[in-house]
Amino acid sequence: MRFYVADAFTARPFSGNQAGVVSLGEGPFPEEALMRALAGELKHSETAFARRTGEQCFHIRYFTPAEEVDLCGHATIAAFTALREIGEIPAGSFALHTRSGDLEVTVEPDAVWMDMAPPAEGRTFSADEQAELYAAYGLSPSDRPENLEPQAVSTGLLDILLPVRDRAALNRAEQNEAEVCRLSEGYGVVGVHMFCLGAGDVTAYCRNFAPLYAIPEEAATGTSNGALTFYLHRRGLVSGSGVNRFLQGEKMGKPSEILSRLTEKRGTAKVRIGGRAVLTLRGEVL
């Protein structure tokens, strides 16, 4: 069983967000215990196990070092980049089955684009709950911009989108992991996606935290920025055309660029996430 490591949402090795990729060909998935153990051995936030189910069809399962998750954007970008680079697939469109549903993936010569699950808005938070969320990062409600409030949103995984006033507040945030785990479990979310609005060609600067799933901080998150795209669109801050650009991972020294597109048809929004990736390691499970 061969495995690869790819840096997603970057074209520079040892930057972006690393994901493990295991290509299974047309063979069955290994036992869950083995997939979880291999994800723990690789120690990346997610490892994608990709199984071909047809000429243009794949089924991917995603494991963190702790457990299986429904969908992972950066691991999907990494997986299809790896499959392209090792010659298992050409550029083109592919159907992808995940626990979040069936998605379309477009493989280009230098990028991969993928559908997000249909956007779903979750709960909002009272003033006291907001204060508790900000306090978990050493911040206060005064660090929240006046026109934006926290909300749970999903395009495959449910995250709390936590707006802050500026990049100074974003970089100043220090996570209390135990408290964020408690809040994440209590609200039934994967974690917290903190952001501030950007300027020019940068839609937003972001940081992502999921300590409940053994991910203290993540350098690039496709599903979370998909959710953020929908959140900003609902507030008139991104249009239904053009490409949005999110920068993440700078605080970790692993700068990442996540792209998104949103289209709306008959009142229904569809979000796609895209980016580049580069293979850095390959090996074999003995």
Salt bridges, closest charged atoms under 4 A:
GLU32 OE1 - ARG36 NH2 3.67
GLU32 OE2 - ARG61 NH2 2.85
GLU46 OE1 - HIS74 ND1 3.89
GLU68 OE2 - ARG61 NE 2.91
GLU68 OE1 - ARG99 NH1 3.64
ASP70 OD1 - ARG99 NE 2.98
GLU85 OE2 - ARG84 NE 2.98
ASP102 OD1 - HIS97 ND1 2.63
ASP115 OD1 - LYS270 NZ 3.66
ASP115 OD1 - ARG272 NE 2.70
GLU121 OE1 - ARG234 NH2 2.98
GLU129 OE1 - ARG123 NH2 2.60
GLU132 OE2 - ARG182 NH2 2.87
ASP143 OD1 - ARG172 NH2 2.63
GLU179 OE2 - ARG182 NH2 2.73
ASP201 OD1 - ARG245 NH1 3.19
GLU217 OE2 - ARG207 NE 2.87
GLU218 OE2 - HIS74 ND1 3.54
GLU250 OE1 - ARG167 NH2 3.32
GLU257 OE2 - ARG245 NE 2.45
GLU264 OE1 - HIS233 NE2 3.14
